[in-house]
């Protein structure tokens, strides 16, 4: 009850968020509302959402005190029963169950992408500050698709599913094109494999011939580790990103942050932020015992629970590595624990429902039919190059490469498929089959905002894959626990891209430009309609093109043009369309400033609409300019450093309006003051 009161008070404290004004003059309620529209939306995300997460985390830590929540690994009694009852959406596909040829092509492709410099750390936005992700990453996928996490839009390097000459897309050199095609083959395999899984499947095992040499070892889902999906640093999710893959964060102030992505992890080092807190896990849990050979490729969960891991017993939590937390969890049967989600979890799911993604459909789209992964977020991390990585704070699982998060920006209830490849940094050799006793990478899972259900720790060997199916990503959180070797992961997702494709933004440009008339003889421009709703729509598109596409693209420097030219022409065309929208704004301003022939109320509404768009644009331009020239951005090499584009000087004759809109905002505000 006290927690609910605290959360309610926190929400009430943040309802009223004032918006800065250029002139300190009284304004109508309508104008104030419109001016605050963009900022209040951002504040709701960064203020309410992040503030509530901090409160929840503090409350949980207060309840825990110095104790840790139990977690189980493959060697612990009750591991399989816990998996079957509370983590049934997690599927492990062992390395030996994938075609050898596919392994070879995929691993060679990952090394090629790294050698060519395609995998780079992202400069993402967490709590109104820029932080580097701890992992290096790249996005591959359907041509023209993007993936958004932690206020960062990644643009796909297209995977070449067909002969590039046939499609006229020689955007990459032959080696890079072959690498992209190999990852497309992996994606095709995942699409087929995930779609064939049946209810109750938990573990895909090696075929009998491949496992006879390992029969003497005990069954295990274990010795395979996990990788996350956010984002992001990925992954995935601040809202779920920072909650995808993505929550990359290294600050211990986030219980969950993704993507994304997820897997969208931010640097686990002290200077970097929190979303996908990518830190590394060095603690090694349990041996990698082999599952007994099976004639079937897929083993049902009911079969494992009868094998090495007998029924989960409360006393199993009292071992040296999984000490009880003193909250009564160890006294409850697992069947009771599996649905004992706390209020934290319920509220977290509500936040996700309104979470951010490259689009915000209502209601959110739900996947029906066969799985079709449209992007993969590639991640690379070398623990030897990292320092001061954050310890996993709730279970004592070890050092994190990616902190607790949900993968973000996904179609509801779609699976995530992850391929994990560990290698030696210098030689690029696979560490499969053991790496001189070095700790392997692992994935940790927990029920979101639940301190009662034990966590699950899954080791990964090089070449292992795992799937997160059904609603596992939305009801649970996962983290990546670092091993001692360098590691790649390819995290395949069904990204929600209804407003995140090139086709989408091109159609939006056409919507806006349909209100612009160009005289065929003189070349002069005029607006076809002056309806406030139409003009508002055009200005919204104007801002979307500038801040969600052009500045997002150039903030990542020349990274795309260095190794892939696919986006070069589309971005040039978007910039040309955007310049025409600048002309439309100038015509809009001219209309508002003309006194004759304008009805009083109609003119006021037009002025307020324009003022709202200009104020939003001015504030966002300043934010992006500050980001491009920040101390952190200046540490990047020239080819990766953010480019402040579009930017133009005061006397640029090609631009209809100045870059700095402060004077124009003053003029419109003064005009409204006189009305």
N, C-alpha and C positions, 0 to 999 in steps of 0.2 A: 504493500500500500504506500509506504514511504517513497519507494522508487517511482511509482506512478505519479505521485504528487510532484516529485522532483522533475520528472520528464514533462509534465503538464506545465509547470511553472516556467521551465526552460523555453517551451514553445510560446507561451504568452509573452515572455520577455523579448522575443524576436519578431513579433508580428509587425510592429511599426519600424520600418527602415527608411530613414530620410534619404533623399537623393540630392547630391550637390547641385547648385544652380550657378549659372554664370553671373547673373545679377541678383542682388538681394532685394527683389521686388515681389510684392504679393502676386500670386497666380491663382487661376481657377483650379478647383479640385480636379477637373478633367485633365488639365495640363500637367499637374503634379503626378497624377496617376500614370499618364503616358510617359513622362520623363523617368519615372521610377520603374517602368515595366522591365527593362532589361536588367537593371542593377538588382532589383528585388528578386528576380529569378535567380541570378547568380548568388545573391546573398542567401537565398533559401537553401541553395545547394551547399555552399561553403560554410554558411553559418549554422542554420538549423540542423542540417544533416550531420555535419562534422561535430557540432557541439553536442548533439545527442549521443553520438558514438563515444565521445570522450566521457560523458556522464555515465553511460552504460559500462564502459570499461572500468572507470573508477569504482563504480558500485560492485562490479564483479570481483575486482581485486580486493576490495574491502571484505567481501564475503570469504574469499579464499585465504586472506592473510598471507602467511608464509608457506602455506601448503600448496601442493600441486594437484591438478586434476589427473586421475589415472589415465594411462593410455596403454594399448596392447600392441605388441609386435608379433611377428610370426612364431617366435619361440615361446610365447606366453599361452598359458592355458585359457581357453575360451576365445581365442583370437578369431577363429572361423565363425563361431556362433555370433560374435559381435558384428563381424562383417556382414553375415547373412541377415541379421535382424535390423541393424541400424545404418548400414552402408551398402545396401543391396544394389544401389545404382552404380557402384564401382565395379568395373570389369578389368581384369588383368589379362593381357595376351603376352605369353612368354616369347622371348626372342626366337627360340628354336621352332616356333609354330609359324613363322613368317618365311616366305621363300628366300633362299640364300641370295639369289640374284637381286632381289629387291633390296635387301640389306646393303649389298655392295654398291648399287647405284645411288641409293639415298645417302649413304655415308660419304661417298665420293662427292656428291652434290653439296653436302653441308660444308665439307672442307674447301670446295671450290668457291663457294659464296664467301667464306671467311677469307680465303687467300686474295680474292678480288676486292676486299674492303666493303662488301655489301652489308655486313653486320655492324651496326653502330649504336652507341648509347644515345638514348633520347633525352632531350631536355624538356621535362614535363612540368605541369603546374599542380602543386599540392598546397592547399590552404593559402592561396594567393602568393605563393613563392615558387620559384623555379628550382628544380632539383634534377640531377642526373639519375637515370636508371642505373642500377648496378649491372644489369646484363646488357649485352649488345644484341640488337635485333634487326630483323627485316620482315617486311610483309610481302608474301606472295599470294596470288589468287587470281580470280577472274579479272580480265582486263577492265579497267575503269572503276574497280571497286576500291573502297577505302575502309579503314577501321579506326574508330575513334576511342581513345581512352585518356584519362587525366588531362582533359582539355588539349589533347594532341591528336591530330588526324594523320594517320599513316596512309601512304599511297602504295598500291600494290605494284610489285614487279610482276608482270603477267606470267603465269605458268604457260608454257607452250604446249598445249594439248594437240595442236595440229602443226603441220609443216609451215614454218613462218613465211616461206616464199609464196605459198598458196594464199595466205591471208594478207600478204603485203606488209608484214610487220617484222622487218629486220631491225628490231630495236636494241638487240643485245648481240654480243659476240658469240660465236658458236659454243664456246665452253660454258658460258653463262646460260645460254639457251638450253643446252643439254642438262644442266643442273636443274633448271626450272622444270623441265619436262619430267625429270626423275621424281621430283616432289609432287608433280601432278599425278604420276603413277601411284605414289604412296597415297595420295588423296583419293584416287579412284578405288584403291584397295580398301581404305577405311570406309568409304561410302557403302561399298558392297558388304563388308564384314559386319559393320554395326547394324545394318538393316536386317541381317540374317540372324542376329542374336535373339534368343527366346527368353521369355520370363523365367527367372531363376538362374540364368547363366551367370557365373561369377568368374570363371577362370578358364582360359583357353590353354591347353597343354600341348606339349610336343607330340608328334606322331610317334608311334611305338618304336619304329626303327631308329629314331633320333635319340631316344631316351633310354635304350637298353643299358648303355654304359653308365647311366646314372641311377639305375633302379635301386641300388643299395641305400641311397640317401633318402631321408624322410621327406614326405610330401610337404609342399610349401607353396604358398602363394608369394612367398616371401622373397628373397634375395633380389627383388626387383624394385627399383625405386621409382619415384614419381617425379613428375614435372608438372608445373602448373600450366594453366592456360593463360592472365590479364590480363593483357593486357595486356604488366606489365606490366616486363616490368609493368608487363604487362601487363594482362591481362588482363586483366581484366579487371577491379571495379572500384571506383571510388564510391560511387553510390553503390555499386557492386564492384566497381572497379576498385576503388579504394576500399572496397568492401572486400578480374578479371585479366587475374589474369591477368583480374587483374589486379591487386593492391600492392603497389610497390612502396614499401616504406621501410624505413629502418628505425623510425622512432617507435618507441614502445607505447606511444599514445594512441595507437590504433588497434583495436581488437581485430577489425577486419577492414581492409581498404581496397579492392578492384572494382582493372579491370577489373582486371581485365583480367587478358589479357591476361588481370590478370595474370599472373605470369607476366603481367605487365609490370614487373617489379622495379621499384626505384631502388636506388642504391642503399645497401644495408650499412654503408659506412656512415659515420656520424654526421657528415655534412649534408646528407641527402634525405629526402623526404620520405613520406610514408605511404604510399599507396600500396604498391606491391612490394613491400619491403623485401628486397632481395638481399638476403644475407645468406650465409652458408651454414649448413649443418655438418658438424664434424663428428658428432656422436654416432656411433654405429650400434644399431639394435639388432640383435639376433643374427644367426648364421643364415646362409642361403641354402636351405635344404631343398632338395629337388622333389617334386611331386612324383608319385609313382606313375609309370607309363600307363597310358590309356589308349584304347583303340579309337576313342572318339576325340575329335578336335576340341569339342566343348564339354566341360564337365559341369554338371549341375551343382548348384550351391548345396543342395541337400546331401550330395555325395561327399563334399568336403567335410561337412560337419560331422560325418561319421568316421572321418579319418584321423589325422594327427591331432586335431584340436577338439577335444570332447566338450561337453556342455560347459558353458561359462559358469564359473562358481565364484561367489563373493570373495572367498579367501585368496583367489588368484590375484587380487588387486593389492595384496599386502607384500608382494615381493620387493626386492631391493630397488628395482627400477620403476616400479609403478605403485608408489606409496599412496594409501588412501588420503583423501583430502579433508576428511572430517566433516563432510556435508551429508553423510548418510548414503552416499551413492553406493558404497561398497555393501550396504545392507539391503539393497533393492535387487530383486531378480532383474536380469537383463530385459526380459519381456516387458517389465514395467518401465524400465529406463528408456526404452527405445522411442517412446512417444512422449516422454516427459519434457517437452520443449517449454522453456520458460517464457515469461513475458518478453524477455529481450529478443528471443527468436521471432516471436509473433510480430513485434514492432519492426524488426529488421526487414521482414518480408514485405510489410506495408511500404517501407521506404523504397525497396527495390521495385515495387510495382510502379512507382512514379520516378524511377531512376533515369539517368541520362544515357543516351545512346546516340548513334549517328542520326537516328530519327526518333521521334517520340509519338508513335501511333497510339490511338485510343479506340478500342482496347488494344493491348499489345498483340502483335501477330503470334499465332501459335502454329507450330510445324505440324503438317499432316502429310502423310505419304512417305515415300523413301527419303532417306537422309541424303542431302547434297551439300557437302561442305564447300563454301565459296571462297574461303581464305585460310591461310595458315600463317601463324605468327611464329617466326623462327627466333630462338633465343640461344645465346652462347654466354657461358660464364666460366672463368678460370679461377677457382678458389685461391690459387697461389698469388694471383694479382690483386686480391681483395684483402682488406684489413678491417678490424673493428666491426665485424658483422654482428648483428643483434641475436642474442639468445632467444629462443622460443620461450615466452614468459609464462605460459599457462600450464603446460604439461611437462616441461623440462626435456623436450625432445632433442635439443641441441641448437646449433647455429642455423639460421635461416638464410637461404638464398632469395626466397620470395616469401613475404609475410602472409598472414591469413587474409584470404579474400574470396570473393565470388568472381568468376569471369563475367565481364560485362559486355553489353552491346550485342547480345545474342537473341535469336528468335526463341520465344518461350518454349521450354521443355525440349530443346534440341540438344543432342549429345555433344560432347567435346572429345576428340581423339588426340592422343599425345604419343609421339615417338621419341624415345630417349636414347641418346648415343653418347657414351663416355669415351674420351680419347686422351692420349698424352699430348700435351701442348706442343712440344718441340717436334716430335716425329709424326704427329697426327695419326698414331696407331690406336686401334681399338683396344679398350681395356676389357673387352668381353672375355669371360672365362677366368676372371679374377685379375686384380692389378696389384700383385705383390702384397696382398693383405691390406690394401688401402680401403678406407671406409667408402662404402658405396653411397650413391645419391638415394634419397628417399622422398616420399610424399607423405605429408601428415594430413589427416582429415578430422573434422569435428562437426558436430551438429551446431549450427549457427546460434550463438548467444545462449548456449546450454552448458551448464557446469555440472550436470549430473551424468550424462552419457559419456563413457570413456572414449578417448580419442583413438584413432587407428593410425598406425604407422606402417607404410608399405615400402620395402626396399625395392630398388630397380637395378637390374643388370643392364649393361649396354645392349641396345637393340630391343629391349622390352617396350611394350606399348600398354597404355591403359585408356579406358573409356569412362567418361562420367555421363550416365544416361538419365533419362526421365527428369525428375526435378531435383536431382542430387546437387546441381550447381546452385540452385536457388535456396534450398533448405540447409545446405551444408557449406562449409568453407574449407579451403585447402591451403596448404603452404608447401614450399619446396625446401627440403633440408639438404644442405650441401654435403657432397662427398669430397674426396681429396684429389680427384682428377678433373680436368676440364670436361665440360658437358655441353652438348647441343640438345635442343628439344624442338620438335616441330609440332605445334599445337593447332589442330584443325578445327574450325568452327563454322557454324552457320550464322554469320554476322547479320545483324539487323541493319540493312542498308537501304531502306526505302527512301532515305534522304542522304545517302552516302555513296552514290554512284555518279559517274560522269554524265550518264544519260539523264539522271534526275536533275542535276544542276544546270545542264544545258536546256532542259525543258523549262526550268524556272526562269532562266534568262529570256527565253522567248516569250514567256508570260509577261514579263516586265516590259520588254521592248515592243510588245504589240500595242502599247499605248504611246509610242513615239512615231510621229509622222515625219518623213524626210521629203522635202520638195525635190522632185527629180530634176528640175531645171536649175534651181539656185543652191540646192544642198542644205537649205535652212531647215531647222527642226522646230516642231511644235508638238504639244501634247494633245492627244485626241479627246480625252475626257478629263474633267477636273473634279470628278466625284471624290470626296475624301477617302472613302473606302478603297477605291482603286489606287489613289496616290499612296495611301498607307501601305497597300500590298506591294507596290513597286519599290518603295523605300525599304521595306523589310527584305525583299529579294536583294536589293542593292547591298545592304549590310551583310546578308548571308554570303554572297559571292566574295565580298572583300575579306570578311573575318573568318569564315569557315573554310574557304578554299584558297584564295590567293595568299593571304598572310600565313595561313597554316603551311602551305607548300613552301614558301620562301623562307619561313622561319627555320626550316630544316636545311638551309643552305643549298649547295649544289650537289647534294648527295645523290639525287636521282639522275641528273644529267651526266654524272661521272660514269655510270655503268649501264644505264638504260635510258633510251630516248623516248619511250612510249608516251610520257606525259608532256613532252615539250610543246607540241602543237596544240593540244587541248588547253593547256594553261595560257598559251598566247591568245587563243580565241576567247577564253574567259576574260582575260584582261581587256581585250578590245570591247567586249560586251559591257564590262564594268565601266569603261570610259564613257560609253554612250549613256549609262545610267547616271554618271556624274552630270552629263548634259541635261538629263531629265530633271535632276535635282535643281540645277540652275534655272530651268524653265519654271519649275514649281516655285522657287524663290521669287522670280520675276512676277509671277501671278499674284503671290501674296502681297508684294510690295506695291502693286498697282492699286491705287485707291478708287479710281473710277470704275463704275459698273459692278462693284462688289457689294452684295447685301451684307449687312453687319454681322449677323450670326454665321452666315456661310463663310465669310472671310475669316472670322475668328476660328472656326473649326479647322479651316485649312492651315492657318498659322500654327495652331496647337499641334496638328498632325506633323507639320514640317519640323517644328521645334523638338518634338519628341525624337524624331529620326536623327536630326542633326546632333542633339545632345548625346544620344547613344553612340553615334559614330565618332564624335569627338573624344569621348571617354575611352572608347575601345582603341582608337588610334594611339592615344597616349600610352595606354597599357602595353600594346604591342611594341611601341617604340622603346619604352623602358626595358622590356624584355630583350629586345635585340641588342641593346647597348649595356646590358647588365655585366657585372664583373664575371659572373659565371659564364656567360656567352662568350666573353672575350678570351676565355681559356681554350676555346676550340680552335683547331687548325683552320686556315682560310677556307678550304673547300667544304668544311662542315659548319662554319660559323653562320648564325642567322643573318639573313638579308632583310633589311627594312624596306620591303617592297609591297605595294606601291608607295613611293615617296617622290615628291617633286618640290622644287623651290617656289618661292613666292612669284617669281616673274616667268614661270614656265608658260609659254603661249599656247601649248597644246592642251592645257587643262582648263576647263571652264570654271572651276572653283579652286580655292586655295586648299592646301593640305590641312592647315590649322583653321578650324571652323569657329574659333572663339569670337571673332568680330562679327561674323554672320549671325551667330547665336545671340549676340548682344542686340543686333538690329531687329531680329524677330521678337525678342523679349520686349524691347522698347516699343515695338509696334503693338504688341498685345497690351502693354501697359497703357497705351493711349486709347485703346478701344473702349 
